[in-house]
């Protein structure tokens, strides 16, 4: 099948040392403008007089505002984090649980979406209910059947990292709204390549890493918590920079007292002016927003189409969704018809300069905006030529 080769990589990236990086679901590359921001942050630390109070103040605020623009939410509802796990643990520890409460999760989900709730349940006499989905992700009827009068919260991924399936976000959210259940969404495998508007999305909280599809450094992330959910949460920490400023240290006497919580800032990771990570993530998120997430999504889906239609179906099977639509992600899971050959295929791809992941016995390919039609074609040529 002859295909157009007009799917070009979006400019603004390094040369990947001559390799093809098709593993964004593991780590996204950072754009060159984020690299420049990281270098600038290092230069500031090399000459500490550059670390002015203004830079300490503006660095976390600029990131908060950049994320807010991306997800269309108020900046004062953005919690700065170092992972998705951080936000999940904040909510799990701050929620006002009572004995007998139920927390619903998805069997087979990534561990970060399950462990915080297990700990919260153990500490508070609650119970974690695991839905075993018929096909990789929870469907609306499965969620509706699992909810009882004791159900307080449901947590699931937007895109399942171990299958590539996408949940029916609107339907799951509608069920939670109708039944009075808090809905927490992990968007780590979606945000940056799928648009969301938190002004209307039927979720109460969203968590996301910054180092996959958002193309930031490792050890970055954020959480968005709605005003309604925030009002329910209890304080879990007392970070001085969420209650005071450096100017408060200048007086002859320093008054140290607990102050009313300051919204999302009360739950921030400590050290929010982490210049080495915060500056490049701000630039990466801003770059994606300027490009337009809808444009990035169309680019990714075009690459998925190219791979799906070009892979030799006699030799391989594709286990993730293949038909275009809202339920197909940019994570492609495929396997040799003889799965025992998959480790060798993974090694052969790596030896030929093509990086994909090996997960749950299958190969996972995850293209992003820095990939092109030629990247997919080179991968297909190697796969389809194997005897």
PyMOL commands that set and color helices and strands:
alter all, ss='L'
color gray80, all
select helices_A, chain A and resi 16-18+32-46+48-50+53-71+75-77+84-94+112-124+140-146+169-179+227-232+240-242+246-249+263-267+275-291+293-310+339-351+373-385
alter helices_A, ss='H'
color red, helices_A
select strands_A, chain A and resi 20-21+78-81+102-106+127-131+151-157+182-186+205-209+221-225+316-318+332-336+354-355+357-359+362-365
alter strands_A, ss='S'
color yellow, strands_A
deselect
rebuild
show_as cartoon
